[in-house]
Amino acid sequence: MYKTICAATILIAATAAAFAQAPDQRGTMSTIPPDVVKDLAPTGKLRAAINLGNSVLAQKGQNGEIKGVTADLAHELAKRAGVPLELVPFEAAGKVFEALKTGVWDIAFLAIEPVRAAEIDFTPPYVIIEGTYMVLKDSPLKAIADVDKPGIRIAVGRGSAYDLYLTRTIKNASLVRAETGGGRAMIDLFFRDKLEVAAGVKQPLVEYAKTDPNVRVMDGRFMEIQQAMGTPKGRTAAVAYLRPFIEEMKASGFVAEALKRSNQPDAAVAPPATN
């Protein structure tokens, strides 16, 4: 999935030994070449789309501040680029992708999906999470494989990674989409329309199930969700820098520490990229 872009690789090799140091308006120093900074932050600030609909990756603090591994990665990247950071919050991953057309963000944190990859250049993944199902406690559906049957209706968040995946793979069951796509939207839809299944990221479903004895989360997963950083197509210098940046953040323990600080111990740091 992760094809090496020859031109991008050549660019990194040619500039790696000559990183510029240009102070920004706050007096910090850039450790990223000027042409890469221009590609990453063409407006002079780094605008990072943050999906608040995925609580594994982003959370709001007591004072409304955005926290989590995605915010931490964005802060580190802006610091290295020597530019101000603007966190642009969205309620769902689908909303982040839709906003690509409006040019309001420079980097985003999304699951790698073919539909998205047609318009976004992705890094290798930095975190691996799982997509799974929640059902009523007395549901006859016991295993993941039981779900794809005629008459089974699955609640999903519109435009989410699991919506895109299930749209491609489900053969017999039907998908019912929550329009907002984020947070508890698909759980609310599951109950409101008396659907048979709710699909979602494992951790939020497990957390919800702890509060409601009438539901259970199935063992196993229907998909592995590979969370990555992405830029709009065409920013060759930016994505060429971001690929080794993400690998460094994984190898150094930065991602693991960010997950720990945000109380997400069940999320797995992605393994090193192989290409």
N, C-alpha and C positions, 0 to 999 in steps of 0.2 A: 504494500500500500504506500510505503514511503519511498518513492523514487528519488534518487539523487539528481538534483538539477545541476548539470555540468557547469553552466555559466555561474550559478550561485557559488559553487564550490571553488571555482577559479577566483571569484571575487574575494571570498574569505581568505584564500591562500595569499592573494596579492596584497591584502590590506592588514592581515593579522599582525605583521611585524611593525606596522606604522600607525598604531592607534593614535588619534589626535586627542589633545587635551584642550578643550575650549570651554571657558567658563560660561554658565548660563546667567540669567538675570538674578539668580539668588547667590551666585558666587561659587556654586559647586562645579566640579570639573568633570567633563565627559571623558569616558574611557572607550567610547565607541567612535569609529571614523565618522567624519562629518557627513559623508554621502549616505551612510547607514542611518544616522540620526535624522537626516532630511526625509528618508524613506519611511522611517518609523513614525515620525512626528512632523508631518509637513506643515501643520499649522503653528508649530513652535511649542506645542505641548503634547504630551502623550495621552490620548483619550482611550481609556480601557473599558470595554463593555463588561459588566459584571452581572451574571445571571443569579439573582437572588432566589430564583425558584428551586435551585439545587442547594440544599442546606449543607451538603458535604463540602461544597467548594466555597460558599460565601454565606456570611451571616451578618445580621445587624446587631451592633452593640447596644448597651443601655441608653446611650445618647444619640442613637441613630447612625453611628459611624459604621462603615462597611469593613468587615473583618473576614479572615479566612485565607486559605492558600492562594486563591486567585488575586486577592488584593495585595497580599505579600509579594507575589511574583511581579505584579504591576509596579509596586513601589520600588523594588530592586532594579527593574529594568529602567524606570525613569531616572533613578539615581545614577545609573551607569551612563545614561544618555545625557545627563546634565540638563534635563528639561522638566518643567512642572508636570505634575500628574493630575488628570481629571478622571475620576471614576464615574462611569456612566451606567447607572443601575437599570436593570430590566427585570420584569417579573417572571420571565420564562425564556428558555433557550430559543424557542421559535420567534420570539419578539426580537432577540438579538440578530437573528438571521434576516428577518424582515427589514431591520434598520440598516442593513448593509447598503441598501439602495439609496439611503439618505446621506451616507457619508459622515455619520456622527461619531464613528469610532475608528481607531487605528489598529487596535489589537482586541481580540476577543478570546474567551475561554469556553470552548464548546467541545462536545464529543465529535470525534471524526466520523463522518457519514458521507456516502457518495453524493447525495443531493447537495450537501454543503460544500464538499470538495470541488464541485464544479465552479464555485465562485470564491472560495477561500483557500489560501495556501496554508496548510497545517504543518506544525512541528510534529515530531514524534510525541506520543502521549507522556504526560507526567504523572497521571494518577489513573488507576484502574478501579472502576466500581462495577456493580452488577445491577442488571435489570431483572426484576422478579415479579411475582403475582401475590396479591392479597385476596382472600375470599372470606365469606362468612364461616364461622367456626364449624357449623354443621353442613357445609357444602359437600356434595358428593365428589367434587374435584379434589384429588389428593396430590397429584404430581404435576409437574410442568407439562408433561406430554398429554395430560388429560384435557388441557384447555382448548386446543385447536379442534373443536368439534362444532357441527351445525347447531345453531340455537344458542351458542355461548356468546355473550356480549362483554367486551373488554373496555373498561374506561381507560383512556389515555389522555395525556396533555398534548394538545395540538402542537405539532412541530417539534416535539421533544425527540431526543435520540431514540427512545424506545418506540415512539409513534412511527418514526421513519423506518425503523428496523422491522417492526411488526407489519407495517404496510407492505413490505417486500416479502415477508415470510409466512404470514398467516394465510392458510388456504381455506379453512372452513368456518372458523369463528368470525365475528364481525367486530369492528372497532367503533367505539362511540367516543367522540373527542370533546374534551372540555375546552372551551374557547380561550380561556385565559392561559392555560397550559402550565402554570407554575404553582408552586407551593402545594396546597391540599386540594387543588381544583379537581383532580381526577377522583380523589376520595369522596369529595362532596357529590360529584356526579354519580359515582358508584352507589351511594346511598339514596340519593334523590330519585334516580331512575330505576332503582332496584336491579342493578346489573349483576351479572354472575361473578365478574372478576374486575379487579383494579390492577393496572400495571404501573410500575414505577421504579425509581431507584430504591435499592434494597434498604439502605439505612433509614430514610424517612418513613418507609412503610413499617419497618420493625419498631421504630420509636412510636408511631401511632398505635400499633397493635398492643403495645404495653399499656396504653390508656383505655383500651376498649376490649373487654373480654369476649365480645361477640364476633371478633374476626381473628384470622390467623394468616401468617405469611408462609407461603410454600417454601419447602427446602429447595435448594438449588437455584438455578438462574435460567432465563431464556436467552440472555445475551451478556456479553462483556462490553462495558461502556468505556471506551478509551478517550479520556479527557485530554485535550491538547490546547496549545495556544495557536491562534490563527491570525492572518492578516488578509486584507482584500487582495484578490488576484492582481498581479502586475507589480507588486512591491518586491522585486527580486532581491535587492540588497537587504531589506528588512528580514525576509524569511531566511536568507542565508545566514544572518547573524543569530536569529532566534533558535534555529536548530541546535547549534552547539551550546547556546545559552541554556536551553531547557535540559540538555544532557548534563551540563555542569550543575544546575540546580538540583538534579536528582542525585548525582554522584557525591556532591558535597554534603548532603544531608539537609539542605535547605527545605526541600519539599516535605520530607519526613517531619522536620521540626515544626513547619507551618501547620501541618495536619494535627500534630500533637497539641500545639497551642490552641487550636480551634476545636479541640475535643472530638476529633474524627479518627479514632484509633483503628476503626475497621476498614478505612480506605487504604488501598495498597499503592505504594509508589510503583510506577511503571518500571519495568526492567530497561536496561540500556538498549538503545536502538541498534539494530544490526546492520542498517544500511543508511 
